[in-house]
Amino acid sequence: MLGRTANDLFWMARYMERAENMARLLEVGHRLSLLPHEDGGQEWRSTLQSAGCEASYIASHDTFETREVVDYLLFDKSNPSSVYCCLSTARRNGRAQRTAITREMWESLNGAWIEFSRSASENVASDALPALFDRIRDRSALFRGALLNTILRNDTFYFTQLGTFLERADNTARILDVKYYVLLPQNELVGGGLDSAQWAAMLRSVSAHRSFRWVYRDAFKPWHIADFLILNPQMPRSLHSCYAEIMQALSGLSQSYGLETSCQALAGTMLSRLKMLDMPGIFQAGLHEFLRDFISDNSRLAYEIAAAYHFND
Amino acid sequence: MAFDEMHGRGRSRRCRTPYRAMATWLDGQTSEQLTTRRQQAEALFHRTGITFAVYGTEEAEERLIPFDIIPRVLSAAEWRRLAAGIEQRVRALNAFMYDIYHRQEILRAGRVPADIVIQNAAFLPEMLNVDPPRGIYSHIIGVDLVRTAENEFFVLEDNTRTPSGVSYMLENRETMMHMAPDLFSRNRVAPVEQYPEELRATLESVAPAGLDRDPVIVVLTPGEHNSAYFEHSFLADRMGVELVEAHDLVSTETGVMMKTTQGLRQVDVVYRRIDDSFLDPLAFRPDSVIGVPGLFEHYRAGRVTIVNAPGSGIADDKSIYTYVPEIIEFYTGRPSILKNVLTWRCRRPDDLAYVLEHLPELVVKEVHGSGGYGMLIGPTSSRAQIEAFRAKVVADPARYIAQPTLELSTCPTVTDEGVAPRHVDLRPFVLLGDRMRLAPGGLTRVALKKGSLVVNSSQGGGTKDTWVLED
């Protein structure tokens, strides 16, 4: 496989995953903005932080009005992480690799793009936003389904898996970090009287507000939520799950290429740490510090994968 | 009145034999049914993504070449004759190229004027004395034919550089079989689906000698903005080979390499879909940013094969075209089976005088033009258009050739006014490697505008499935 092909597949998957995460973050932000808050702007600010778009937003906007933030994250062509740009980039990557992806994958990419590019900000009424968020998630699910059902289990599959799960891990870690750090009053202990709406919102943003109850069967407790999103291998968006998938993809690659790479060692270390740690340990060392290190290791891994498999030679 | 593929000529309107089963089928279809089938076909094409051109950055729409659901049919006997003619032509043109890039006997014999070869932009002096594997220059050729009567086929053009359209031949057949399986059960239609395998076999057969492994083949595309990009990726996909752009290739001391996820890997055969001048900036155009520096040097040393060979455009130049009957006789010792269209070369004063006198009856083309642009079709042009064109020809006669306006055959076609005759041409696709492989069928292009003789897709043309019946 060409290095360029691997690069395009990786980013195609990453951008589709990002579009979906963006839709979810927006959904939650939108929901919180409807609650009787003293400061709705703060909510949107943390949504922008989770999306990794705070600095660029502030550079071009003065306020955190709902509609402005939503437009920035959905439609803004100057924001590379807007849903518009994610879908457009994913489709462009897929189009450049029509020989590597299946017809079903192409049709879902193409369909997502054609549908979304027709809905411009001025045509979407505020009360139509939730439906639009749903559609973005549906489209992403369709793509993922097409991928899992039709793709050959060879390097094509492994590189798309890597893109998906590196992006997902990054997203989950950011959501946790932002909520933990921003929303927790400084003088309050972790596990103290937190507004449960905040924690519920966090679970919603990873589609886990219902599954959480099935796993923990008690009220939202921050350490349980952190446990769920970081360490629980059953939770498909937890860091643990993401790294189990990443590890599988990397082993698959090294088997089919007959070559061990340094990224496999790095991912292996990260996965075994997630397996061994428990929440008391993480809290003791500092949740924020843990997440900050994780996010940076995660991007280092992406970088090493690109180097090991000659993405940009 | 033009010869009709289904009804022949004249008033009798009797159905020609190869179309019998089709006619019965067509009689059983209401115009609503035909319209529905046409829409189904369009939906199928959209889903496959068989589209061309227009990729602005903001542009989500891609254009389809219109597809007509009434196939064009050739009998086994008709096809045998065409096949013999095409084979003869393709072998002769390759012999011609071998000759002009080596001893140039045909020029010394004075059968083709030396200046139109040597001074031709498509002639590459860099290719002199280069020995391509099996002595083949054009491995993949599309011969443009038109028909004017029961037994009158003419060659309009030999596309010997990078003929396109074969993906339409394949997808048109897929669509047709999907939509009208009953039609196939009533006719014995020769399959064309083996084309990608045959293409691959052809490419493998011209790999550099002495390889101790399976040859590594790539399709080289200018990229996704090229109007034929769909076809490039389609062919790579169907052959199961990599689709590369120039920057995916690099030349090292040992040969041409592609940059893979596992490092560099040697490439043996490059099926290029880019022009000669963009192949290698070291050899051809220093200002070219696309291209693989060093590719040509490796080609010359026999470390990689380029298909079609650099310099193969010389054989389909319109100024050479007029000499193809002589070329065939010179190399095969036999008269040409397929006819050329009578052509006046405006570079010759006598011809020019005739052309200027008869402009309203003639088709005048630029020697180096293509795609139906820059041409005059006398009979359908206004006086002002003709006079404007006359001025251009007078200013630079050598740039033009002229031909009589051929009454292209028509084929029944679904139009907004029901089924009506529309003019068609035919492009069969030939492969030449260890042996000749001719796909039984080809691309039939149809001028969808009533009375129009221009079949190019850029000018409102469509395509049809093309059937060769078995005995």
Interface residues (C-beta under 8 A of the other chain):
Chain A: M1 L2 G3 R4 T5 A6 R95 A96 R98 T99 R103 W106 E107 N110 W113 I114 S117 R118 D155 F159 Y257 L259 Y309 H310 F311 D313
Chain B: R47 T48 G49 A60 E224 F230 S233 F234 A236 D237 E242 L243 V244 E245 H247 D248 M258 K259 T260 T261 Q262 G263
